Amino acid sequence: MKIIKDPVHGYVEVEEFIQPLLDSPVVQRLRYVRQLGFSYLVYPGANHTRFEHSLGTMHLADVASRRFGLSEDDRMLMIASALLHDIGHGPFSHASEPIMESLLHRTHDQIDDIVNTQFGSSLRSIGIDPGDLCAVVNGSHPLSGIIHGDLDVDRMDYLLRDAYYTGAPYGTVDAHRLIRNIIRTDEGIVLDENGMNAAESLLIARTLMRPTVYFHHVSRIGECMFQLAMLDHIAAEPACNTESLLARDDASCMHMLLSSKSAIAREMMQRIYERRLYKRAVYAGQDQVNYGAFQSGDTLMISRTYAEEIAAQAGCAPSEVLVDIPPFPHDMSMEVMVKNRHSTVGFVEFSPRLRMLNETRREQWRLGVYTLPELREKVTDAATEILHIKKPTRQGTLF
């Protein structure tokens, strides 16, 4: 057994059966993929990686599996699934996800090809069905809730880890108390009343970390610049294999884009490297736009179409305008039941805060239009007309 010192969880045990997976090139690549993409442009400490997060998720999955009294086979399945759950991520993590969805028509959770080609024989040799592992990761297995659910260990780890490395004081979650108070029954996950505070702290952490870390405008600007660089590089390089490009790590992807045949790709990545970023021309909330009109179809390509229209009206180059249409936040819907000494009732009956937090998440959504500092006024006027943006109705709303 290996022991790894982790700054979030302390000592993480790596059992012998999992070590070949841990030492594989596919997992070791995650050492060089930042967990938070371009958030390091905002928080200099946010250089932690998917590798660290995968180890932390594996550790918590083991704790949860033992707490639930899973069989040894199921416990091993959950540990392996947790370790491999992020191997499908492209460079800079979620920043490359829209490219993956638009051009390859899959998400990072769809890891069947990687698992079957890279891990099939090694998984079978330790009694784990590769199909079961993929099902856990994509959410279709009966045990998926441990990694992908209302109270999952993936979310517990990344909230704790992201708060630790960014210094943001909002991601504190008492993961071990939460796990200790979760009961697995034939009807699903049940939360003991003693775990309510820990569960609510997870919901609050998700809500507060969203605008301050995950959707901070500087990070989003970096992501949009990177996505434009990727699209233009692929268009300029007929021999470019998108699948291979998305299998790179951060450094090799950045190097490729900095030396691309595309002048736009080179410029975008040089600007990111030197932190000479685009600025906000428009930053509009849900009450200022018809956000429903932006949420259907290929959002990445819709964004570029709007950017080109805005640039044409503003009299500038298409690459000088970026339109950012984030996914509209889904309501957090705690389907778990809560058990006290008298009865078992729905989570929302114990915690009316859930409705308030969901409303807060909806109010946090922003559509962004970004451009060069000297073009802001012209781009603001053009974007306001083309996107039919209303004046803000709440004091303090950024525009």
C-alpha positions in Angstrom: 0.0 0.0 0.0 1.2 3.5 -0.8 0.5 6.5 1.4 0.2 9.9 -0.2 0.1 13.2 1.8 -2.7 15.4 0.6 -3.2 18.9 1.9 -7.0 18.6 2.0 -7.6 15.1 3.4 -4.3 14.3 5.1 -2.9 10.9 4.3 -4.6 9.1 1.4 -4.1 5.3 1.1 -3.6 3.8 -2.3 -4.2 0.1 -2.2 -2.2 -2.4 -4.2 -4.9 -3.2 -6.6 -5.4 0.4 -7.7 -1.7 1.2 -8.1 -1.4 0.1 -11.8 -4.3 2.4 -12.7 -2.7 5.3 -10.7 0.6 4.8 -12.5 -0.9 4.6 -16.0 0.0 7.4 -18.5 -3.7 8.4 -18.8 -4.0 9.1 -15.1 -0.5 10.6 -14.7 -1.5 13.1 -17.5 -4.0 14.6 -15.0 -1.0 16.0 -13.1 -0.6 18.5 -15.9 -4.3 19.5 -16.3 -5.4 22.3 -14.1 -8.5 21.6 -12.1 -9.9 25.1 -12.5 -8.8 26.0 -16.1 -8.0 29.7 -16.3 -8.9 30.6 -12.7 -5.2 31.0 -12.0 -5.5 34.3 -13.9 -7.7 35.4 -10.9 -6.3 33.3 -8.1 -2.6 32.8 -8.4 -2.7 29.8 -6.1 -5.3 27.9 -8.3 -2.7 25.7 -9.9 -4.0 22.4 -8.4 -4.7 19.6 -10.8 -7.2 17.0 -11.8 -4.7 14.4 -10.5 -5.0 15.7 -6.9 -8.8 15.9 -7.2 -9.0 12.4 -8.5 -7.0 11.1 -5.5 -9.2 13.1 -3.1 -12.4 11.7 -4.7 -11.0 8.2 -4.6 -10.3 8.7 -0.9 -13.8 9.9 -0.1 -15.3 7.2 -2.3 -13.5 4.6 -0.1 -14.8 6.3 3.1 -18.4 6.3 1.7 -18.2 2.7 0.5 -17.1 1.5 3.9 -19.8 3.6 5.6 -22.4 2.1 3.3 -21.1 -1.4 4.0 -20.6 -2.2 0.3 -19.3 -5.6 -0.7 -15.5 -5.8 -1.4 -16.2 -6.0 -5.2 -18.4 -2.9 -5.1 -16.0 -1.0 -2.9 -13.2 -1.7 -5.4 -15.4 -0.6 -8.3 -16.2 2.7 -6.6 -12.5 3.3 -5.8 -11.5 2.7 -9.4 -14.4 4.7 -10.8 -13.5 7.7 -8.5 -9.8 7.6 -9.6 -10.7 7.4 -13.3 -13.8 9.7 -13.3 -12.0 12.7 -14.8 -9.7 11.0 -17.4 -12.0 12.3 -20.2 -11.2 16.0 -19.5 -9.4 17.9 -22.2 -6.7 20.6 -21.6 -7.6 23.3 -19.1 -10.5 21.1 -17.9 -13.9 22.6 -18.4 -12.5 25.3 -20.7 -12.2 22.7 -23.5 -15.6 21.0 -22.8 -17.5 23.2 -25.3 -15.0 22.2 -28.0 -15.5 18.5 -27.1 -19.3 18.8 -27.2 -19.4 20.8 -30.4 -16.9 18.9 -32.5 -16.8 15.4 -31.0 -20.4 15.4 -29.7 -19.5 13.9 -26.3 -18.7 15.0 -22.8 -15.8 14.3 -20.4 -18.0 11.7 -18.6 -18.2 9.5 -21.7 -14.9 7.6 -21.2 -15.9 4.2 -22.7 -13.2 4.3 -25.5 -10.4 5.4 -23.1 -11.3 2.7 -20.5 -11.7 -0.1 -23.0 -8.5 0.6 -24.9 -6.3 1.7 -21.9 -7.6 -0.2 -18.9 -9.8 -3.1 -20.1 -7.4 -6.0 -19.3 -6.0 -4.5 -16.1 -9.5 -3.9 -14.8 -10.7 -7.4 -15.6 -7.6 -8.8 -13.9 -8.7 -7.3 -10.6 -12.3 -8.4 -11.1 -13.8 -5.0 -12.2 -16.1 -4.9 -15.3 -15.0 -1.9 -17.5 -18.6 -1.5 -18.5 -19.7 -1.1 -14.9 -17.0 1.5 -14.3 -18.1 3.5 -17.2 -21.7 3.3 -16.1 -20.7 4.6 -12.6 -18.9 7.6 -14.2 -21.7 8.5 -16.6 -24.3 8.2 -14.0 -26.2 5.1 -15.1 -25.1 2.6 -12.5 -27.1 1.9 -9.3 -24.1 3.1 -7.2 -23.5 6.2 -9.3 -24.9 8.4 -6.6 -21.8 8.1 -4.6 -19.8 9.9 -7.2 -22.6 11.7 -9.1 -25.6 12.5 -6.9 -27.1 15.1 -4.7 -24.5 14.5 -2.0 -21.6 13.0 -4.0 -17.9 12.7 -3.0 -16.8 14.3 -6.3 -18.5 17.6 -5.3 -17.3 17.4 -1.7 -13.7 17.1 -2.8 -13.6 19.8 -5.4 -15.4 22.3 -3.2 -12.9 21.7 -0.4 -9.9 21.6 -2.7 -10.9 24.7 -4.8 -11.5 26.8 -1.7 -8.1 25.7 -0.3 -6.1 26.6 -3.3 -8.0 29.8 -4.3 -8.2 31.1 -0.7 -11.9 31.7 -1.2 -13.6 31.2 2.2 -16.8 29.8 0.8 -16.1 26.2 0.0 -15.9 24.7 3.5 -17.8 21.4 3.6 -17.7 18.9 6.5 -17.3 16.0 4.2 -16.7 13.3 6.8 -19.7 14.4 8.9 -21.9 14.4 5.9 -20.8 10.9 4.9 -21.3 9.6 8.4 -24.9 10.8 8.4 -25.8 9.4 5.0 -27.8 6.1 5.1 -28.1 3.9 2.0 -31.4 2.1 1.8 -33.4 0.1 -0.8 -35.3 3.3 -1.6 -32.2 5.4 -2.1 -30.0 7.8 -0.1 -31.4 8.9 3.2 -29.8 11.7 5.3 -29.9 11.5 9.1 -31.2 14.7 10.6 -27.8 15.2 12.3 -26.2 15.8 8.9 -28.5 18.6 7.9 -26.1 21.4 8.7 -23.3 19.7 6.7 -25.6 19.1 3.7 -26.8 22.8 3.8 -23.2 23.9 4.0 -22.5 22.0 0.8 -25.4 23.7 -1.0 -24.3 27.1 0.3 -20.7 26.5 -0.8 -21.8 25.5 -4.3 -23.8 28.7 -4.5 -21.2 31.1 -3.2 -18.3 29.5 -5.2 -20.1 29.9 -8.4 -19.7 33.6 -9.1 -16.5 34.1 -7.1 -14.5 31.1 -8.6 -16.3 29.0 -11.2 -17.9 31.8 -13.2 -15.6 34.7 -12.3 -15.6 37.0 -15.4 -11.8 37.0 -15.8 -11.7 33.2 -15.8 -14.6 33.2 -18.4 -12.7 35.7 -20.6 -9.7 33.4 -20.5 -11.9 30.5 -21.5 -13.5 32.3 -24.4 -10.1 33.4 -25.7 -8.8 29.9 -25.4 -11.9 28.5 -27.2 -11.5 30.9 -30.1 -7.8 29.9 -30.3 -8.7 26.3 -30.5 -11.4 26.8 -33.1 -9.1 28.9 -35.3 -6.2 26.5 -34.9 -8.4 23.6 -36.0 -9.7 25.5 -39.0 -6.1 26.6 -40.0 -4.6 23.1 -39.7 -6.4 20.7 -42.1 -4.4 17.8 -40.6 -5.3 18.6 -37.0 -6.9 15.7 -35.2 -9.4 17.2 -32.7 -9.4 14.0 -30.6 -5.6 14.1 -30.2 -5.7 17.8 -29.5 -8.1 17.3 -26.7 -6.0 14.5 -25.3 -3.1 16.8 -24.6 -2.3 18.4 -21.3 -2.3 22.1 -20.6 1.3 22.8 -21.4 1.5 20.9 -24.7 -1.8 22.4 -25.8 -0.6 25.9 -25.1 2.7 25.3 -26.9 0.8 24.0 -29.9 -1.5 27.0 -30.0 1.4 29.4 -29.5 3.1 27.9 -32.6 -0.1 27.5 -34.6 -0.5 28.4 -38.3 -3.4 30.6 -37.2 -2.4 34.1 -36.3 -5.5 34.4 -34.2 -4.7 31.3 -32.2 -1.2 32.6 -31.6 -2.4 36.0 -30.5 -5.1 34.7 -28.1 -2.7 32.4 -26.3 0.1 35.0 -26.2 -2.4 37.4 -24.6 -3.4 34.7 -22.0 0.2 33.9 -21.4 1.0 37.6 -20.7 -2.4 38.2 -19.0 -3.4 40.9 -21.6 -7.0 39.9 -21.6 -10.1 41.2 -23.3 -12.4 43.4 -21.1 -16.1 43.4 -20.5 -18.2 45.4 -22.9 -21.5 43.9 -21.7 -22.3 41.8 -18.6 -26.0 41.2 -18.5 -28.2 39.3 -16.0 -31.3 37.2 -16.7 -33.6 40.2 -16.3 -31.8 42.0 -19.2 -31.9 39.4 -21.9 -34.2 36.7 -23.2 -31.9 34.0 -21.9 -34.1 31.2 -23.1 -33.2 32.1 -26.7 -29.5 31.4 -26.0 -29.9 28.0 -24.4 -30.8 25.8 -27.3 -28.4 24.3 -29.9 -24.7 24.4 -30.1 -23.9 27.3 -27.7 -20.3 27.6 -28.8 -21.2 28.1 -32.4 -24.2 30.4 -31.5 -21.7 32.5 -29.5 -19.4 32.9 -32.4 -22.3 33.8 -34.8 -23.3 36.6 -32.4 -19.7 37.7 -32.0 -19.4 38.0 -35.8 -22.6 40.0 -36.1 -21.6 42.3 -33.3 -18.1 42.8 -34.8 -19.5 43.6 -38.2 -21.8 46.3 -36.7 -19.0 47.7 -34.5 -16.6 47.8 -37.5 -14.0 45.5 -36.0 -12.6 42.1 -36.7 -14.6 39.0 -35.7 -11.7 37.9 -33.5 -12.0 41.1 -31.5 -15.4 40.2 -30.1 -16.2 37.3 -27.8 -19.7 36.3 -26.7 -20.0 34.2 -23.6 -23.2 32.3 -23.0 -22.8 30.2 -19.8 -25.2 27.4 -19.2 -28.2 28.5 -17.2 -27.9 27.0 -13.7 -30.1 24.1 -13.0 -32.0 24.1 -9.7 -30.3 22.2 -7.0 -32.9 19.5 -6.3 -32.0 17.5 -3.2 -34.0 14.3 -3.8 -32.7 12.7 -0.7 -35.0 12.1 2.3 -34.2 13.2 5.8 -34.8 10.9 8.7 -35.4 12.1 12.3 -36.6 10.1 15.3 -40.2 10.3 14.2 -40.4 10.1 10.4 -38.7 10.4 7.0 -39.6 13.5 5.0 -38.2 15.4 1.9 -35.1 17.5 2.3 -36.9 20.7 1.2 -39.3 20.3 4.1 -36.4 20.5 6.5 -34.5 23.1 4.5 -36.5 26.0 3.0 -33.2 27.6 2.2 -33.0 25.4 -0.9 -35.5 27.6 -2.8 -33.7 30.8 -1.8 -30.3 29.3 -2.9 -31.8 28.3 -6.3 -33.1 31.8 -6.8 -29.7 33.2 -5.9 -28.1 30.9 -8.5 -30.4 32.1 -11.2 -29.6 35.8 -10.3 -25.9 35.0 -10.6 -26.1 34.1 -14.3 -24.4 36.6 -16.7 -24.1 36.9 -20.4 -20.8 38.4 -21.3 -19.5 40.3 -24.4 -15.8 40.9 -24.3 -13.4 42.9 -26.5 -10.2 45.0 -26.5 -10.2 47.9 -24.1 -10.2 50.5 -26.9 -13.2 48.9 -28.6 -15.5 48.7 -25.6 -17.8 51.6 -26.4 -18.5 50.6 -30.0 -18.9 46.9 -29.1 -21.3 47.8 -26.2 -23.5 49.7 -28.5 -23.6 47.0 -31.1 -24.1 44.2 -28.6 -26.9 46.0 -26.9 -28.8 46.3 -30.2 -28.1 42.9 -31.6 -28.7 41.0 -28.4 -31.7 43.2 -27.4 -30.2 44.0 -24.0 -32.4 45.9 -21.5 -31.1 48.3 -19.0 -30.5 46.7 -15.6 -33.4 46.7 -13.2 -31.6 46.1 -10.0 -29.1 48.5 -8.4 -25.6 47.3 -8.7 -26.0 45.0 -11.7 -22.9 45.2 -13.8 -23.3 46.2 -17.4 
